[in-house]
Amino acid sequence: MSFLLSNNSLKDFQEKLPKKKIVTIDYGNSNPHRGYFLDGNLLDINRLPKDWDLSNENDSTFISSVSKDFPNQFDDLWRESSFNDMPVHYSRSLGQDRLLIASFLYQALGKEALIIDAGTFLTIDLVTKEGFMGGWIFPGPSVYLNSYGQGERLPNLGLDKGKYSPVGDQNDKNDLPKNTEEAILFTLPIYLKGILLEVLKTPNNKTIILTGGCSELVEKALPTNTKIIKEPHLIHYALYFHGVKVTEE
């Protein structure tokens, strides 16, 4: 089984890269997972325990980690305010996953793209021919829902995709929440729609890239007929691309 890129431009770019055997690890804020590349093809992805010891990995493993204690394997790709020939108009505090995905798309697409990565946090970044232009960090769906647990008598609800409710007619009494759990869960699409409508309100021809574990929820909240490119395993392809770059230098 192979996990293929869906977009032809990205697929063509990936196929031109050197064919190597590389392991990739996305060690984010939750649900770390490992990808296996053979001859440039992503053959398998599996989850890792949250306490996985990254120090045991070998030199053919490339890791995107939120941990400040883990050394950055891609530091040598920085040149003053550019990363891997991509100008970066943002401080060096930029998260590694955001940086690697943006750099991969900058090289592969060569045009303006809005990157929506829906995970523990919802990040929305803009890449143009001028480089990485900046972006936003919002609480992701699970963080947003869990924030209600700070209330004295409000439930701390986990992310349950089956209870996701599209925004109905709020003037119709039959569509209004009828209990506390619904009163919380039904705010999620309103929250997501509000963010996306604000970010996307400026007319443009940007390519919209959607990735991350909660991308299904974000896709439902996008305005009708929004054209998107869905790439659920984009971070692994970005790690492979930069892993190849590092091993060749």
N, C-alpha and C positions, 0 to 999 in steps of 0.2 A: 504494500500500500504506500502511495506517495501523497504528500500534502502539497498540492500545486498552487502557485499563484494564479489568480483568476484573470488579472489584467494583462493583456498581450504585451504592452510596453514593458511592464515589470518582468514578465516571463522571459521576453527576449533579452533583457539586460542580464537577468540571472543566468541564462543559458550561455552567455558569452564569458562568464567568469571561469577561472581555472577550476577544474574538477578535483575536489579534495574530500578527504574524510575528516569531518569536523563535528564536534559536539557543541551544542549551544545550550545555555541555561538562562532562563529569565527568572531572576530571583527578586521579585517585586515585593510589595507590601503584603500580598496574600497569594496563595496558590502557586508556588514556584513550580516550574516545569522544565523538562529537558527535551531538546530536539536532537535527532541523529541525522546527519547528512552523509551520504555516500555518493561520490562522484557528482557532487553539487545538488543532489536530490534530497529533499526532506522526507525521510522514510518513516519516521516514527516520532511521536511526542508522548511523554508520560509525566505524571505529576511526581513531585518530590516532597518529602516531609518538610515541614516549615523549619525544622532544626537541622536541616542538611548541612554537613560540614563541607564548605566549598574548598577548604584547603587541601582536600584529598584529590582534587581534579588535576589532570595532567595538562601538558602544554598544548594539546590539541582541543582543549575545551575553552570556549569563549563565553564570558559571563557578563550579563547586565545585572548589577546588584544595587539595591538601595542602601546597603550597609556601608557606612563610612569606614569600617575596619577592613574591608576587602580592597586590595590594590586595584587601581584602574588599569586594565590591560591596554587601553587605547590612548593613553596620555601622549604617546609619541606622535599621534596624528594631529595634535594641536600645533598651530603655527601662529603665535600671537592671537589675533582675534578671528582666526579661521580654523575649522576642523575638517580635515580631509578635503581641503580646497573649497569648503563651503564657508563663506563669511557668516559669522555668528553675531547678530545684533542683540545680545543678551549676555548677562553676567555668566561667569563660570559656575554659578550655582545651578545651572540647567541640569535637570535629571538625565542620567545616562541613557535611559530608554528613549526619552524624547529626542535626545541628541542623535542617537544611532539611527532611529527611524527616519528622522528628518534628513540626515546625511545620505542615507540609502535612497530616499525618494528624490532628493536634489540631484543625485547623479543619474538615477534611472529614468526619471520623467523629464527633467529639463524644463519644467514649466510650473506655473503657480499651483500650489496644492494646499488645501486646508486639511490638517490631520486631526481626526477625532479619535482619541484613544480612551475607551470607556472601560475602566477597571475599578480598583479601589477608589481612585480619584479619576475624575473626568478632565482630561487635558485636551485643549484645542489649540493647535499651533499652525502658524502660517509660514510656508516656504515659498519663495519666489526665485527668480533668476538672480536676485540680489542676495540670496542666502536665507538663513533662518531669521525671520523678522520679529519673532516673539509669540506670545500666546498666554492662555489662561489656565488656571488650575481651579477646578470646582470639586466639591465633595461628590464622589461617585454615588450611584444609587444605594449601595449598602451603607455607606457612611452617612448619607442623608437620612435614611430610615432609622438607623441606629441612634441618631441624635435625639430622637424622641424619648429615648430611655433616660434622658436627663430630667424629664418631668417626674414629679413625685408619684403620680398614679397612671402614668402612660406606659404602655408596653414597649419593650425593646424588640422591635420586629426585625427578623432577618430578611434577606432578599429572597422572596418567593416569586419567581416569574409567573407562576400560575395565577397569582392574585393581582397581577398587573392589570389595571383597568384603563382603557382609553378615555380621554376626556369626553364626556357626554354633554348634553344640554343642561347647564346648571340651573336654568329656569324651570326645568321639568322636575317636579318633586320626586318622581320615580327614579331619577338619576343621582340624587343626592345621597351621600353616605348615611347609613342607618345605624352604625355602631362605631365605637372608638377605633377599632382596627381598620374599618373601611375609611374612616375619617382621616387616618394617617396614610394608608396605602394609596388612596385615590389622589393624594397630593403629588405623588411621584411623577406622573405624566405631565402635570401642570408645571412642576419644577423644571423638568427636562425641556419641555416645549418653550418655556420662558427663556431659558439659556440659549437654545438653538435659534429661536426667532430673532433674538437680539444679535447674536453673532452673525447670522446669515442675512440680515436685513439689507445690507448694502449690495446692490446689483453688481455682479461680477461673473467671470467665466472660470472661476477656480474649480479645479478638480477636487472633489471631496473624497478623502480616504477614511474609511471607518474600520477600526480594529479594536481589540480588547474583549475581555470576557463578558462584559455587559453590553456589547454592541447591539444585540437583539432589541434590548429595551430602548436604546437611543435611536435605532432605526425607526421604531414605531412612533417616536416623538418628533421625527423630522417632518417638515412641511410636505404635503402631498406632492408627488411627482419630482421630488428632489433626486437628482442623479448622483449615485454614489458608487464607489468601488469598495467592495468588502474584502478585506484581507485579514482573516482572523489570526494568522501566524506570522504577521509582518515583523515582529521583533526578532524572530528566529532567522528570517532571511536577512534582516539588517545585521545581526550578529555574524552570520556566515560571511556576508560581504566584507565587513570590517576585519573579521578573522583572517580571511584570505589576504587582505591588504597588509595586515601586521606581519604575517608569516613571510610575505614576499619582500619586505623591506629589510 
